[in-house]
Amino acid sequence: MTKDEIAAVLAKPYAQELITGPEPARFAYDGLDGDPRVIPIGFWLEGEKILMATVPKSAKVAALRKNPKVALTIDTGAFPPKVLLIRGTAEVELVPGVPEGYLQAGHKVTTDEQYPDWEAGVKGLYDEMVVITVTPTWAKLLDFETTIPKAVEDLIKEKSS
């Protein structure tokens, strides 16, 4: 996909709702042993890039240095489901302190009353973090209103013939 095509998917109202909502991303990557991993993780956007932050010594940092190909899913459990699928390449960078985006991502899942204590705890814990920056190479939104999986679309066409 081109950058413009990816940007068009990410700009759709349901995609924006998922990106700015409280749901974590499900982040998939290959572990150092070659087996797949998927974890829930908070995230934020900068332009068309998806960013996350983690402990510098986490297993995913070493794995991403070895194989930077990743996939993310951001979805809702409500019906009809809304699902944003992203594939891309990850870069990792050690940064001092706690990135502002990490704090913003944390604020999406805490109440205004909880946030000050959470923020103080995070800032007290991390002297540095690793920022994982995912550059999307492919994106698709399934909202089950205007878009559905291709296999389902094909089955509907087949049944209506």
Salt bridges, closest charged atoms under 4 A:
ASP33 OD2 - ARG37 NH2 3.17
ASP75 OD2 - ARG26 NE 3.72
ASP112 OD1 - HIS107 NE2 3.15
GLU119 OE2 - LYS123 NZ 3.08
GLU145 OE2 - LYS82 NZ 3.13
GLU153 OE2 - LYS157 NZ 3.42
ASP154 OD1 - LYS150 NZ 2.84
